[in-house]
Amino acid sequence: MVCQNFHEHVLILGLSGNGCVELGRERFELLPGDLAWIDTALSYAHGADAKSDWTYLWMSFAGHRVDALHAHLGFQQAPIVHGCADQKPRFDAVKEALSVNSACSPGLVSAKISDLLADLASLRSAQGHMGPSGVVMRVSHSLRSQLDRAWSVEDLAEIAGISQSQLFRRFKEETGNSPMAWLRRERMVLACYLLRTTEHPVSHVALKCGYADPFHFSRDFKRHQGCAPRHFRAEIRGEA
């Protein structure tokens, strides 16, 4: 199972055989013609069924407000869209656009991906899936946009426009976590990403993730990943 966290989104189109996607503790079967949209900043995994060869197309992308669209269309709770076999030409069009070496290439790629996402939005609406409430979307977007801020529950309740107890209950029902536990997980995902992709000292990574105290950061990171930040970085780079 693939479960490494990146701050990107992934589309997986099943071609043959059986695959599966896991979000938190839930497991979803992905059959030929099914398409999954996964936010790899969240807790997830995907892979082949143990008794089946699995072939699929895979695309990674990121962009402005993509997180909000993903949440609005309900993919955080239900990652699979059925009846997408006709989307293969969309994937091929993106691949072809990527192979064009010109100044227009980035815009062309963005346009092709936008076409694909527009089709997914239409299919999703037709199948009647609902995303999280406006309250959870508003709070989670604020948290993600400022992971280095010293948030309090009072801050989040003010953004949500409801009481702290109501916010806790809504967040728990829709995400499986309390608001502060959700924030802590998001910070650890960002920490892993920064430790993998930058040369920043651990103290700097801690600040970017909202920890003024590097010791507190290292303690939370070890609880989340099972090892200290320096060891995590060394292991990822083959230096352990």
LUMTIFI-168121 format. One record per atom (N, C-alpha, C): residue in three letters; x, y, z. Coordinates in steps of 0.02 Angstrom, whole numbers, padded with zeros to 5 digits, always signed. Atoms other than C-alpha are relative to their C-alpha. Example, Ala and Ser with C-alpha at 12.3 -4.5 7.8 and 13.67 -1.06 7.14 Angstrom:
// LUMTIFI-168121
ALA+00045-00059+00000/ALA+00615-00225+00390/ALA+00045+00060+00000/SER-00042-00059-00003/SER+00684-00053+00357/SER-00039+00055+00037/
// end
This chain:
// LUMTIFI-168121
MET+00042-00059+00000/MET+00000+00000+00000/MET+00044+00062+00000/VAL-00035-00064+00003/VAL+00061+00175-00045/VAL-00034+00048+00048/CYS+00032-00044-00049/CYS+00033+00298+00098/CYS+00043+00061+00018/GLN-00045-00056-00015/GLN+00171+00430+00090/GLN-00036+00066-00010/ASN+00034-00065+00004/ASN+00110+00607+00123/ASN+00038+00050-00042/PHE-00025-00056+00039/PHE+00136+00746-00003/PHE-00053+00055+00002/HIS+00050-00054+00004/HIS+00052+00916-00017/HIS-00023+00007-00072/GLU+00025+00002+00069/GLU-00025+00867-00184/GLU-00063-00042-00001/HIS+00059+00042+00010/HIS-00184+00789-00251/HIS+00016-00052-00053/VAL-00013+00056+00045/VAL-00189+00625-00345/VAL-00067-00025-00028/LEU+00056+00034+00034/LEU-00313+00554-00472/LEU+00023-00069-00021/ILE-00015+00068+00019/ILE-00314+00366-00499/ILE-00059-00028-00039/LEU+00053+00029+00042/LEU-00414+00289-00643/LEU+00015-00074-00009/GLY-00009+00072+00007/GLY-00435+00100-00634/GLY-00012-00023-00071/LEU+00006+00027+00067/LEU-00406+00010-00799/LEU-00018-00073+00000/SER+00016+00071-00005/SER-00407-00174-00753/SER+00020-00025+00069/GLY-00013+00026-00066/GLY-00403-00281-00597/GLY-00033+00042+00054/ASN+00032-00033-00057/ASN-00457-00225-00424/ASN+00052+00035+00044/GLY-00041-00036-00047/GLY-00379-00092-00315/GLY-00041+00022+00059/CYS+00038-00025-00057/CYS-00427-00009-00153/CYS+00032+00065+00024/VAL-00022-00063-00030/VAL-00413+00159-00066/VAL-00023+00000+00072/GLU+00016-00005-00070/GLU-00407+00184+00121/GLU+00005+00073+00022/LEU+00001-00066-00030/LEU-00455+00347+00207/LEU-00013-00010+00075/GLY+00009+00014-00070/GLY-00428+00340+00394/GLY-00009-00074+00011/ARG+00014+00071-00014/ARG-00506+00176+00448/ARG-00047-00031-00051/GLU+00047+00025+00050/GLU-00621+00158+00297/GLU+00036-00023-00063/ARG-00030+00029+00060/ARG-00580+00052+00145/ARG-00051+00001-00057/PHE+00044-00006+00057/PHE-00654+00081-00029/PHE+00029-00040-00058/GLU-00022+00040+00057/GLU-00644-00040-00175/GLU+00001+00044-00063/LEU-00006-00037+00062/LEU-00584+00034-00341/LEU+00003-00049-00058/LEU+00007+00048+00055/LEU-00642-00065-00493/LEU+00018+00033-00067/PRO-00012-00030+00066/PRO-00605-00041-00680/PRO-00054+00051-00018/GLY+00047-00054+00016/GLY-00685+00122-00736/GLY-00015+00046+00058/ASP+00008-00044-00058/ASP-00685+00194-00560/ASP+00058+00050+00002/LEU-00052-00050-00008/LEU-00588+00353-00522/LEU+00001+00024+00072/ALA-00008-00025-00069/ALA-00519+00405-00352/ALA+00037+00067-00001/TRP-00034-00064-00009/TRP-00470+00581-00302/TRP+00022+00002+00073/ILE-00028+00004-00068/ILE-00354+00581-00150/ILE+00041+00063+00014/ASP-00043-00054-00025/ASP-00281+00728-00054/ASP+00054-00034+00041/THR-00053+00038-00033/THR-00112+00654-00006/THR+00029+00036+00061/ALA-00018-00031-00063/ALA-00093+00779+00136/ALA-00038-00032+00058/LEU+00041+00033-00051/LEU-00224+00676+00229/LEU+00026-00071+00013/SER-00017+00069-00014/SER-00210+00503+00305/SER-00034-00045-00051/TYR+00029+00039+00055/TYR-00233+00384+00158/TYR+00047-00058-00016/ALA-00042+00052+00031/ALA-00168+00228+00069/ALA-00036-00024-00062/HIS+00032+00032+00057/HIS-00198+00149-00100/HIS+00046-00056-00024/GLY-00039+00056+00024/GLY-00144-00015-00178/GLY-00044-00052-00033/ALA+00035+00053+00035/ALA-00192-00174-00268/ALA-00033-00048+00049/ASP+00029+00055-00037/ASP-00309-00307-00204/ASP+00051-00058+00002/ALA-00051+00052-00008/ALA-00202-00451-00138/ALA-00006-00057-00051/LYS+00012+00056+00047/LYS-00279-00573-00263/LYS-00007+00023-00072/SER+00014-00027+00066/SER-00280-00463-00417/SER+00058+00042-00026/ASP-00044-00048+00033/ASP-00159-00382-00539/ASP-00040+00063-00011/TRP+00037-00064+00005/TRP-00203-00199-00548/TRP+00038+00047-00045/THR-00030-00052+00043/THR-00168-00075-00688/THR-00044+00062+00004/TYR+00036-00062-00008/TYR-00215+00107-00675/TYR+00041+00058-00027/LEU-00034-00062+00017/LEU-00174+00283-00731/LEU+00002+00044+00062/TRP-00012-00039-00061/TRP-00105+00402-00599/TRP+00022+00070-00019/MET-00017-00069+00014/MET-00094+00591-00601/MET+00005+00039+00065/SER-00009-00042-00058/SER-00027+00710-00470/SER-00004+00073-00021/PHE+00007-00071+00019/PHE-00072+00896-00470/PHE-00012+00041+00062/ALA+00013-00047-00054/ALA-00088+01049-00359/ALA-00022+00066-00031/GLY+00022-00064+00028/GLY-00166+01220-00380/GLY-00041+00039+00050/HIS+00038-00045-00042/HIS-00257+01367-00305/HIS-00071-00025+00010/ARG+00068+00020-00020/ARG-00417+01316-00212/ARG-00017-00072-00017/VAL+00014+00071+00014/VAL-00398+01133-00261/VAL-00025-00035+00064/ASP+00022+00029-00064/ASP-00415+01086-00076/ASP-00075+00012+00011/ALA+00070-00018-00011/ALA-00580+01178-00067/ALA-00047-00038-00046/LEU+00042+00037+00047/LEU-00649+01095-00224/LEU-00004-00074+00020/HIS-00002+00069-00023/HIS-00595+00923-00161/HIS-00048-00011+00058/ALA+00044+00005-00058/ALA-00686+00953+00003/ALA-00073+00012-00019/HIS+00068-00018+00019/HIS-00839+01034-00077/HIS-00035-00058-00036/LEU+00030+00056+00037/LEU-00867+00882-00189/LEU-00004-00065+00040/GLY+00010+00058-00045/GLY-00859+00762-00041/GLY+00052-00054-00006/PHE-00049+00053+00009/PHE-00700+00669-00087/PHE+00037-00018+00064/GLN-00031+00017-00064/GLN-00635+00676+00092/GLN-00035-00059+00034/GLN+00039+00055-00030/GLN-00774+00556+00143/GLN-00009-00058-00048/ALA+00013+00052+00051/ALA-00805+00460-00020/ALA+00045+00013-00060/PRO-00050-00018+00050/PRO-00651+00458-00133/PRO-00011-00027-00070/ILE+00009+00035+00064/ILE-00721+00352-00276/ILE-00059+00029-00040/VAL+00054-00016+00046/VAL-00823+00406-00428/VAL-00006-00058-00049/HIS+00012+00056+00045/HIS-00900+00266-00531/HIS-00015+00025-00071/GLY+00019-00016+00069/GLY-00926+00263-00720/GLY+00046+00050-00033/CYS-00049-00048+00027/CYS-00766+00355-00769/CYS+00045-00030-00054/ALA-00042+00032+00050/ALA-00698+00237-00902/ALA+00013+00047-00059/ASP-00008-00046+00056/ASP-00726+00374-01033/ASP+00046+00059+00017/GLN-00046-00055-00019/GLN-00606+00489-00937/GLN+00073-00016-00021/LYS-00068+00016+00022/LYS-00452+00397-01005/LYS+00027+00049-00051/PRO-00025-00051+00047/PRO-00440+00518-01154/PRO+00020+00065+00034/ARG-00020-00060-00038/ARG-00432+00660-01026/ARG+00071-00008+00028/PHE-00067+00014-00026/PHE-00280+00580-00945/PHE+00051+00003-00057/ASP-00045+00000+00058/ASP-00202+00553-01117/ASP+00013+00071-00024/ALA-00008-00069+00023/ALA-00233+00736-01161/ALA+00048+00039+00046/VAL-00047-00032-00046/VAL-00141+00793-01004/VAL+00071-00023-00014/LYS-00066+00028+00015/LYS+00004+00677-01043/LYS+00029+00031-00064/GLU-00022-00030+00063/GLU+00013+00745-01221/GLU+00020+00074+00011/ALA-00016-00070-00013/ALA+00009+00925-01157/ALA+00066+00007+00037/LEU-00062-00002-00038/LEU+00152+00886-01038/LEU+00061-00010-00046/SER-00057+00015+00045/SER+00259+00826-01185/SER+00016+00058-00047/VAL-00011-00058+00044/VAL+00243+00993-01276/VAL+00049+00047+00033/ASN-00051-00044-00029/ASN+00399+01097-01245/ASN-00006+00070-00030/SER+00009-00068+00023/SER+00342+01276-01265/SER-00021+00044+00058/ALA+00020-00047-00053/ALA+00300+01432-01166/ALA-00073-00009+00019/CYS+00072+00009-00012/CYS+00116+01385-01180/CYS-00015-00064+00040/SER+00012+00066-00030/SER+00139+01213-01100/SER-00035+00003+00068/PRO+00033-00002-00066/PRO+00094+01260-00918/PRO-00074+00017-00005/GLY+00070-00019+00008/GLY-00067+01345-00972/GLY-00040-00055-00032/LEU+00035+00055+00034/LEU-00112+01201-01087/LEU-00013-00058+00048/VAL+00008+00053-00049/VAL-00084+01073-00949/VAL-00055+00018+00049/SER+00051-00022-00048/SER-00189+01175-00827/SER-00070-00004-00030/ALA+00065+00002+00034/ALA-00330+01187-00954/ALA-00026-00072-00005/LYS+00020+00070+00007/LYS-00331+00999-00983/LYS-00021-00030+00067/ILE+00018+00024-00066/ILE-00333+00962-00797/ILE-00066+00031+00023/SER+00064-00033-00017/SER-00473+01090-00773/SER-00058-00034-00034/ASP+00053+00036+00035/ASP-00576+00999-00905/ASP-00017-00065+00036/LEU+00010+00063-00035/LEU-00552+00836-00812/LEU-00036+00011+00067/LEU+00032-00014-00064/LEU-00600+00912-00644/LEU-00072+00023-00009/ALA+00068-00021+00014/ALA-00753+00993-00721/ALA-00046-00060-00013/ASP+00038+00061+00012/ASP-00810+00822-00782/ASP-00014-00037+00067/LEU+00009+00033-00065/LEU-00782+00750-00607/LEU-00053+00036+00041/ALA+00049-00038-00038/ALA-00884+00890-00530/ALA-00071-00016-00024/SER+00066+00016+00028/SER-01029+00852-00647/SER-00022-00070+00021/LEU+00016+00068-00020/LEU-01021+00665-00610/LEU-00017-00003+00074/ARG+00010+00001-00072/ARG-01009+00697-00425/ARG-00068+00029+00018/SER+00065-00030-00013/SER-01161+00810-00426/SER-00057-00047-00019/ALA+00051+00046+00024/ALA-01260+00683-00526/ALA-00009-00059+00048/GLN+00004+00057-00045/GLN-01219+00547-00400/GLN-00020+00021+00071/GLY+00030-00024-00062/GLY-01277+00658-00257/GLY+00044-00001+00062/HIS-00044+00000-00059/HIS-01123+00659-00144/HIS+00004+00070+00029/MET-00005-00064-00035/MET-01115+00797-00015/MET+00068+00005+00035/GLY-00063-00012-00034/GLY-00955+00872+00051/GLY-00013+00021+00072/PRO+00008-00022-00070/PRO-00923+00933+00229/PRO-00039+00065+00004/SER+00039-00061-00009/SER-01026+01073+00301/SER+00044+00062-00010/GLY-00036-00063+00008/GLY-00980+01254+00273/GLY+00042+00017+00061/VAL-00037-00014-00062/VAL-00925+01265+00455/VAL+00068-00035-00001/VAL-00062+00039+00000/VAL-00795+01126+00440/VAL+00046+00024-00056/MET-00042-00025+00055/MET-00735+01189+00271/MET+00032+00066+00018/ARG-00026-00067-00017/ARG-00715+01366+00336/ARG+00057-00005+00051/VAL-00051+00007-00052/VAL-00617+01313+00490/VAL+00061-00036-00026/SER-00058+00038+00025/SER-00507+01183+00402/SER+00040+00042-00050/HIS-00036-00043+00047/HIS-00465+01308+00264/HIS+00041+00052+00037/SER-00038-00050-00039/SER-00414+01439+00393/SER+00061-00032+00033/LEU-00056+00035-00032/LEU-00306+01312+00485/LEU+00055-00015-00051/ARG-00049+00019+00050/ARG-00220+01251+00327/ARG+00037+00060-00029/SER-00032-00059+00029/SER-00185+01426+00266/SER+00050+00033+00047/GLN-00046-00028-00049/GLN-00093+01471+00427/GLN+00019-00052+00052/LEU-00019+00054-00045/LEU-00020+01313+00503/LEU+00049+00023+00053/ASP-00049-00024-00049/ASP+00114+01416+00591/ASP-00030+00047+00052/ARG+00032-00045-00048/ARG-00012+01521+00688/ARG-00014-00037+00066/ALA+00015+00029-00066/ALA-00038+01492+00874/ALA-00076+00001+00009/TRP+00073+00003-00002/TRP-00221+01440+00857/TRP-00025-00020+00069/SER+00035+00022-00060/SER-00340+01422+01003/SER-00070-00023-00020/VAL+00068+00022+00014/VAL-00509+01338+01012/VAL-00047+00060-00005/GLU+00041-00061+00002/GLU-00583+01510+01044/GLU+00004+00033-00070/ASP-00008-00027+00067/ASP-00511+01571+00878/ASP-00044-00038-00050/LEU+00036+00042+00048/LEU-00588+01425+00784/LEU-00076+00007+00008/ALA+00071-00008-00012/ALA-00758+01444+00866/ALA-00025+00066-00028/GLU+00018-00065+00027/GLU-00759+01627+00816/GLU-00005-00003-00076/ILE+00003+00007+00073/ILE-00720+01582+00634/ILE-00063-00039-00020/ALA+00058+00042+00017/ALA-00856+01449+00636/ALA-00066+00035+00016/GLY+00062-00034-00019/GLY-00983+01565+00718/GLY-00046-00042+00043/ILE+00039+00044-00044/ILE-01039+01429+00840/ILE+00039-00008+00065/SER-00034+00010-00064/SER-00996+01378+01018/SER+00056-00051-00007/GLN-00056+00047+00001/GLN-00839+01279+01059/GLN-00024-00073+00001/SER+00026+00068-00004/SER-00940+01124+01105/SER-00033-00021-00066/GLN+00030+00015+00065/GLN-01039+01133+00942/GLN+00053-00013-00053/LEU-00054+00008+00047/LEU-00879+01153+00843/LEU+00034-00067+00008/PHE-00032+00064-00014/PHE-00800+01003+00928/PHE-00043-00057-00028/ARG+00045+00054+00023/ARG-00954+00895+00891/ARG-00003-00004-00076/ARG+00005-00001+00074/ARG-00968+00949+00707/ARG+00065-00026-00031/PHE-00065+00020+00028/PHE-00782+00925+00675/PHE+00010-00075+00010/LYS-00008+00072-00015/LYS-00782+00754+00759/LYS-00044-00042-00045/GLU+00046+00037+00042/GLU-00933+00696+00660/GLU+00023-00004-00073/GLU-00015-00005+00071/GLU-00866+00752+00491/GLU+00072-00019-00018/THR-00070+00016+00015/THR-00678+00721+00505/THR+00028-00057+00042/GLY-00025+00053-00044/GLY-00660+00594+00645/GLY+00050+00026+00051/ASN-00049-00030-00046/ASN-00546+00715+00741/ASN-00029+00063+00032/SER+00015-00065-00028/SER-00563+00862+00858/SER+00037+00052-00042/PRO-00035-00051+00040/PRO-00511+01029+00779/PRO+00075+00004+00015/MET-00071-00005-00016/MET-00345+01033+00874/MET+00038-00062-00020/ALA-00034+00062+00024/ALA-00305+00851+00834/ALA+00008+00002-00075/TRP-00005-00008+00073/TRP-00341+00888+00651/TRP+00057+00047-00018/LEU-00053-00048+00011/LEU-00225+01038+00660/LEU+00068-00032+00013/ARG-00064+00033-00016/ARG-00087+00935+00742/ARG+00020-00048-00055/ARG-00015+00046+00056/ARG-00099+00803+00605/ARG+00023+00037-00062/GLU-00020-00040+00058/GLU-00090+00935+00468/GLU+00071+00027+00009/ARG-00067-00026-00013/ARG+00064+01009+00550/ARG+00053-00054-00008/MET-00048+00055+00008/MET+00149+00839+00555/MET+00010-00019-00073/VAL-00006+00013+00072/VAL+00111+00811+00371/VAL+00046+00052-00032/LEU-00043-00053+00027/LEU+00190+00979+00330/LEU+00072-00010+00023/ALA-00068+00011-00026/ALA+00339+00938+00442/ALA+00036-00055-00040/CYS-00030+00054+00040/CYS+00371+00775+00348/CYS+00019+00025-00069/TYR-00014-00028+00066/TYR+00361+00867+00183/TYR+00061+00045+00001/LEU-00056-00046-00003/LEU+00483+01002+00237/LEU+00065-00036+00016/LEU-00060+00038-00016/LEU+00606+00877+00311/LEU+00025-00040-00060/ARG-00019+00037+00060/ARG+00604+00778+00148/ARG+00028+00045-00054/THR-00013-00039+00060/THR+00616+00922+00026/THR+00043+00062+00011/THR-00040-00060-00012/THR+00717+01061+00111/THR+00060-00016+00043/GLU-00058+00006-00043/GLU+00880+01087+00203/GLU-00008+00041+00064/HIS+00013-00042-00058/HIS+00799+01194+00339/HIS+00018-00038+00065/PRO-00011+00031-00065/PRO+00858+01159+00517/PRO-00066-00021+00032/VAL+00060+00025-00033/VAL+00736+01065+00626/VAL-00036+00056+00037/SER+00031-00056-00037/SER+00707+01224+00729/SER-00041+00043-00047/HIS+00037-00040+00050/HIS+00653+01316+00570/HIS-00063-00037-00022/VAL+00058+00041+00018/VAL+00537+01173+00519/VAL-00052+00005+00056/ALA+00046-00005-00057/ALA+00462+01180+00694/ALA-00040+00065-00002/LEU+00034-00065+00003/LEU+00422+01366+00675/LEU-00050+00001-00057/LYS+00046+00001+00058/LYS+00344+01339+00502/LYS-00062-00041+00015/CYS+00056+00044-00017/CYS+00232+01208+00581/CYS-00036+00022+00064/GLY+00037-00028-00057/GLY+00175+01319+00725/GLY+00028-00018+00068/TYR-00031+00018-00064/TYR+00296+01260+00861/TYR+00055+00049+00017/ALA-00053-00047-00021/ALA+00394+01396+00950/ALA+00055-00037+00038/ASP-00047+00040-00039/ASP+00479+01261+01056/ASP+00021-00062-00040/PRO-00022+00059+00038/PRO+00585+01136+00954/PRO-00008-00066+00038/PHE+00008+00061-00039/PHE+00578+01011+01098/PHE-00072-00026-00004/HIS+00071+00018+00006/HIS+00387+01013+01095/HIS-00014-00029-00069/PHE+00009+00025+00068/PHE+00393+00991+00906/PHE+00028-00071-00007/SER-00032+00066+00006/SER+00514+00843+00917/SER-00041-00053+00037/ARG+00041+00048-00038/ARG+00405+00760+01049/ARG-00063-00019-00038/ASP+00060+00015+00040/ASP+00247+00775+00943/ASP+00017-00039-00063/PHE-00020+00034+00061/PHE+00339+00721+00787/PHE+00015-00074+00014/LYS-00016+00070-00016/LYS+00405+00564+00872/LYS-00063-00040+00015/ARG+00064+00034-00012/ARG+00229+00520+00931/ARG-00034-00017-00066/HIS+00034+00008+00064/HIS+00165+00541+00753/HIS+00036-00049-00046/GLN-00040+00038+00048/GLN+00308+00460+00655/GLN+00039-00058+00030/GLY-00037+00054-00031/GLY+00391+00348+00782/GLY+00075+00011+00004/CYS-00071-00016-00004/CYS+00560+00434+00768/CYS+00009+00075+00002/ALA-00014-00071-00005/ALA+00642+00603+00796/ALA+00006+00030-00070/PRO-00004-00033+00066/PRO+00641+00732+00653/PRO+00067-00012-00035/ARG-00066+00009+00031/ARG+00830+00715+00623/ARG+00007-00071-00027/HIS-00004+00069+00022/HIS+00817+00526+00612/HIS-00045-00012-00061/PHE+00046+00006+00057/PHE+00668+00540+00495/PHE+00033+00026-00064/ARG-00034-00030+00059/ARG+00766+00654+00377/ARG+00057-00045-00023/ALA-00057+00042+00019/ALA+00919+00541+00382/ALA-00023-00065-00033/GLU+00026+00063+00028/GLU+00816+00384+00347/GLU-00027+00011-00070/ILE+00028-00015+00065/ILE+00723+00464+00202/ILE+00055+00008-00052/ARG-00055-00014+00047/ARG+00889+00515+00123/ARG+00052-00057-00002/GLY-00045+00057+00002/GLY+00970+00345+00152/GLY+00063+00010+00039/GLU-00060-00015-00039/GLU+01091+00413+00281/GLU+00000-00036+00067/ALA+00005+00031-00067/ALA+01031+00311+00429/ALA+00048-00059+00004/
// end
